[in-house]
Amino acid sequence: MKAVLGIDTSNYTTSAALLDETGRMLQKKRLLDVKPGELGLRQSDALFQHTLRLPEILEGLFSSFEGEISAVAVSDRPRNAEGSYMPCFLAGVNAASAAACSCAVPLYRFSHQQGHIAAAVWSAKDPSLLTRPHYALHLSGGTTDLLLVTPSEDELITCELIASSLDLKAGQAVDRVGKLLGLTFPAGKELERLSLGWENDISLRPSMKAGNCSLSGIQNHAERLLKEGHPPEYIAKYCLAAIYAAVEGMIRYAFSERGELPVVFAGGVMSNRYLQKKLSALGQTYFAEPEFSADNAAGIAYLGAIRSGLLEP
């Protein structure tokens, strides 16, 4: 049984995946440790943790695999853009290079963002999306991007930035409001659970400049709400409603400027069920299951399987 090994070492998750020729996906991943009260890691600390964790992750992955590695794929940068670089990806690149060399198989490099999009497509079970133009909304701790994704012979998919956040990213807004409410980092799951305690929806007007949004006001307003004595459930729902309003504005801008296309939602923030329910009303939308929304190596393995010819899109 032939399979492709995918590796991704993002800023907060060590992950590896195996995708075989039958379409079976195996994945192992682990969040990096962040000290209580802190909102992230220095790159040197992230790189160190990845280096320690990768052998454990790979050992667990291969313990249930019997087959042959036909190719290795890895994320080596955040985005396909000039100057896009983070040291944490070096851990994955080094491990992937060693694996490809020892197995005498090709090594394919993709961006972390390409992996997120591919993972969402894989989870949505519509591989044809990789062969036709569509939008991708990538929301995470480091990214709030609306992209026009088109097929590419050289890179499989190319991503043209249509709109973005001018300041705070969606995941940062979630984590900062989460810290304000005493939630653990990363705060996404706890914030979502807390928001369920406020049943009424909250309608907000986003701060937009053309198609770009501004999210820095979310933290400031949440602080005011807390000082005024509003319940944590309301503040959690406000944070999600503000992100939704901004994302909706970005998508409607793209529709008006570039035309309506299917929208694929990727990134850890998009595992939120409230956002999925609200955004599903905007047209032909595709959402990933949580394990394929958050940082993962599955999308990288999927791209590697297509590039190597093991699977067709």
Secondary structure as UniProt FT lines:
FT   STRAND          2..9
FT   STRAND          13..20
FT   TURN            21..22
FT   STRAND          25..31
FT   TURN            36..37
FT   HELIX           43..62
FT   TURN            63..64
FT   STRAND          68..77
FT   TURN            82..83
FT   TURN            87..88
FT   HELIX           89..103
FT   STRAND          107..111
FT   HELIX           112..124
FT   HELIX           127..131
FT   STRAND          134..139
FT   STRAND          144..152
FT   TURN            153..155
FT   STRAND          156..165
FT   HELIX           170..180
FT   TURN            181..182
FT   HELIX           188..195
FT   TURN            196..197
FT   STRAND          207..209
FT   TURN            210..211
FT   STRAND          212..214
FT   HELIX           216..227
FT   TURN            228..229
FT   HELIX           232..258
FT   STRAND          263..266
FT   HELIX           268..271
FT   HELIX           273..279
FT   HELIX           280..282
FT   STRAND          285..287
FT   HELIX           290..293
FT   HELIX           298..308
//
